[in-house]
Amino acid sequence: MVDFELLRKVVEAPGVSGYEFLGIRDVVIEALKDHVDEIKIDKLGNVIAHKKGDKPRIMIAAHMDKIGLMVNHIDKNGYLHVVPIGGVDPRTLVAQRVRIFTEKGELYGVVGHIPPHLTKPEERKKAVDWDTIVVDVGADSKEEAEKMGIKVGTVMEFAPAFTRLTENRFASPYLDDRICLYAMIEAARNLENHEADIYFVASVQEEVGLRGARVASYAIDPEIGIAMDVTFAKQPGDKGKIVVELGKGPVMDVGPNINPKVRAFAEEVAKKYDIPLQVEPSPRPTGTDANIMQINREGVATAVLSIPIKYMHSQVELADARDVDNTIKLAKYLLEELKPMDLVP
Amino acid sequence: MVDYELLKKIVEAPGVSGYEFLGVRDVVIEAFKPYVDEIRVDKLGNVIAHKKGDGPKVMLAAHMDQIGLMVTHIEKNGFLRVAPIGGVDPRTLIAQRFKVWIDKDKFIYGVGGSVPPHIQKPEDRKKAPDWDQVFIDIGAESKEEAEEMGVRIGTIITWDGRLERLGKHRLVSIAFDDRIAVYTLVETARKLSETNADIYFVATVQEEVGLRGARTSAFGIDPDYGFAIDVTIAADVPGTPEHKQVTQLGKGTAIKIMDRSVICHPTIVRWMEELAKKYEIPYQWDILLGGGTDAGAIHLNKAGVLTGAISVPSRYIHSNAEVVDERDVDASVELMVKVLEHIHELEI
């Protein structure tokens, strides 16, 4: 069963890429420290939690960074001009609240919009771009904004808005990838007997180029690497290109980025424990930590374990608790069942 | 003259990026066996064939993966929707035959369907098809039937291609990119006589999706020198001015100066040219503005590797009818043999 209290804590803890120290890092350490043998923070800020075993050595990673915004200019009227950190779609920012992290503490801002009354019909049809996005923190001047603690380089996130829609469905900013981070934490906490030597990694800077996983996998040197990340579920406007559905279970990719033996083993485990498993075709290297893990050192046998969500990279990413629950189970049993195996594709 | 039977086996074996185990890997292992001391396959599927020596450690790479298709969706009426693995041009799918790989050594046929011109509007006939429009017809009438035939999401598809002679010196085939270079590598191993170099012949995986196999195998080998063998563009065809042809068929092996992935070490480039001149091996230059090779991954390994590359000129690359000239293949083998026999003299 999903522990919504912990889930919400993990989802809402601050941590834009490179700024994971603002909150999420401590949440992860607190949640894991009594359940692993060793826990450390590396020089990029990755949290690496080691649950000792023998063979094979496995790294399982869920990234703890979030997409967000950074102030690059404060104008004389006190408006903040911003640039994206990671793949932020400017269209999702209009008329939204943002949470700002300053040295003096947290504060909120809003992204305004030009009332339709003042725009021409043809202007209303155009999507906004970065040039027109400004954040209003209630300041009337640059000096006032600076007094509030805002500087060039100040980071901000979408404001928390966790919403239970039904018993199973919920929407929130940052289910990417905190929903998987939560699932990984639960798998670690529920882990029983295992032969494998397991490294749980809450990786940093995935959204800006898989950077945390790169250095963590170099340090750990695993034989098997599993990335836990969200994937796209069928939704209106997907042009029929998405095959995965919400509520139908965890998802595992197939393709060049995936070691077929690890994938087949995971499928057997899913069958054994009666866990539904969906398949996603990935003809290219995936946009997950598994991409960089696969080409670590002499090569790693990688796989991706995903929770499907709708509306990715928006404030209303939407998931199903049954998928989360089944993902926790699959991760836990996979780690428990893993034995030394021939990993040549 | 090429060893036609060996070349045929190498080019016709399936092995799309990440799926080299479907066929080509075993062919490559078999081909290298008589000429090396040790062969191993790593966790990504690279075949690493080691010929031991006490001289400089040299890695030679030719990628054994080929571009292809992956099934992404099965329509309710049995048609397959596909996505490219590597740089496949959707225009090259129309009216082609395909092999749909159900398992290792087991395939069914498919065809690249299209809308007949008779029922297209004149303006639509001028448009190139894109990935939303192309589909593969395997003769199934329903999704269930396609699944009964063994097709799944993730099933791999290749062109139904084969090796044929074309004119006096030329050959046409599927997957000359980069199997002609894999063949070159095997022939180099076979013809090599006097060398003290410690040589790793590597048939790499996943070059077409980002030079991934070369990166991990180079890390494991940690070579002093790296050489990649790949194909390059020969656009010596009607309508292309000479300055845009890159290379020409029959004019020799192409010594790479640069492409998008690597600027070859200038000393190695000059040294390779001297060797070609000394042994009267026909050569031309390869400067490619688009595309990369395994040399791109190898030269960035660890603290850096002195890297060079040669290319076999090929017309119509990334299609089911790539054309090479066997004299260029012979020249490529000869130059690689000389490189290995003289590498201990190289001073940089």
Interface residues (C-beta under 8 A of the other chain):
Chain A: E223 K239 G240 K241 V243 V254 G255 P256 N257 I258 N259 P260 V279 E280 P281 P283 R284 P285 Q294 I295 N296 R297 E298 G299 V300 A301 L343 V344 P345
Chain B: S17 G18 Y19 E20 F21 V41 D42 K43 L44 G45 N46 L69 M70 V71 T72 H73 A83 P84 I85 D132 R152 I153 G154 Q206 V209 G210 R212 G213 R215 T216 S217 F219 G220
